[in-house]
Amino acid sequence: MQAFADKTVFITGAAGNLGRATAVAFAREGARLALVDKDQQALQAARDTLPKDGQFEIFATDLLDPTAVSAMVEAVRQRFQRLDVIANIAGGFDMGPAVHETTDAQWDFMMDLNLRSLFNCCRAVIPVLLESGSGRILNVSARAAKHGVGHMAPYCASKAAVITLTESLSEELKHQGITVNCILPGTIDTPQNRAAMPDANHATWVPLDAIADVILFLSSAAARGVTGAAIPVYGRS
Ligand SMILES: NC(=O)c1ccc[n+]([C@@H]2O[C@H](COP(=O)([O-])OP(=O)(O)OC[C@H]3O[C@@H](n4cnc5c(N)ncnc54)[C@H](OP(=O)(O)O)[C@@H]3O)[C@@H](O)[C@H]2O)c1
């Protein structure tokens, strides 16, 4: 028996490294998938790596456009009727000057990419979960949320805010059958990280499928008692 047969899973950042790995893991367990990312072609390429016969639909949307996000969530609802799991994976990294030399644009870039995108998505999708009286929300923070690092303040602050947003959501939704948790990956073993840090010991980095496994656990019936958690997934990094 597949663990997510008859479940619909909504994944943002679905064309990226972790989004693709998470989609593969949920597809293997029988889930229907709503795959969301910015670029239509990249999304289609991600869809093409999944089995042809599954119920997997792509929804190209800029998560920074609240009107587009509302329309996309309505299109997802029309297609699948209900949602069971929301995996908010879209986000990214940047580093730059010291705080006193950081521009508004550099600050806003990280806050938008990691926090506003998540806020826009949660605001649009939570009413769909409330209708069914159940659901799982998984957000992606980062180890850097726990301890500020020089030249990474906008990134660290945006990922720290993902933890507090997760906690607030979990308080608001815990009596509605909806759990809300976040994971804190360490350095993930991705092609981009390997290119940026060729001399690092890649064997200690956390593999994509190991993070996807944690997302599946938090989405499963076994994790029904877990909400408001921020779970480190560092591997040996
Ligand atoms: N990689 C790491 O070592 C690491 C460590 C800790 C935490 N994380 C977090 O883990 C998550 C996944 O990381 P990853 O390595 O899989 O990143 P990734 O490969 O860059 O994937 C992120 C995806 O999100 C998409 N996206 C960005 N902004 C968007 C928007 N406004 N609307 C729709 N889609 C948008 C990106 O599209 P574009 O490429 O077109 O912008 C990309 O396809 C992120 O939240 C990241 O911060 C990563």
The ligand as an ORCA input file, in Angstrom:
! r2SCAN-3c Opt
* xyz 0 1
  N      20.695     24.214     -1.249
  C      21.021     24.264      0.042
  O      22.166     23.926      0.458
  C      19.994     24.703      1.050
  C      20.337     24.752      2.403
  C      19.372     25.160      3.329
  C      18.098     25.497      2.911
  N      17.801     25.441      1.576
  C      16.443     25.794      1.161
  O      15.854     24.668      0.541
  C      14.919     25.110     -0.448
  C      15.227     24.424     -1.766
  O      16.570     24.640     -2.124
  P      17.089     24.163     -3.549
  O      18.547     23.946     -3.416
  O      16.209     23.080     -4.066
  O      16.853     25.510     -4.394
  P      16.588     25.658     -5.971
  O      17.148     24.493     -6.702
  O      17.038     27.029     -6.332
  O      14.999     25.587     -6.081
  C      14.160     26.640     -5.672
  C      13.091     26.830     -6.726
  O      12.189     27.853     -6.296
  C      11.873     28.642     -7.436
  N      11.414     29.972     -7.068
  C      12.156     30.997     -6.559
  N      11.398     32.094     -6.430
  C      10.166     31.780     -6.874
  C       8.957     32.515     -7.021
  N       8.871     33.811     -6.678
  N       7.890     31.874     -7.530
  C       7.954     30.581     -7.886
  N       9.064     29.833     -7.780
  C      10.173     30.431     -7.282
  C      13.191     28.721     -8.191
  O      12.982     29.161     -9.519
  P      14.173     29.959    -10.271
  O      15.365     29.045    -10.254
  O      13.586     30.192    -11.626
  O      14.393     31.213     -9.485
  C      13.664     27.275     -8.089
  O      13.151     26.467     -9.125
  C      15.031     26.629     -0.489
  O      14.018     27.190      0.321
  C      16.393     26.888      0.110
  O      16.522     28.166      0.690
  C      18.706     25.050      0.644
*
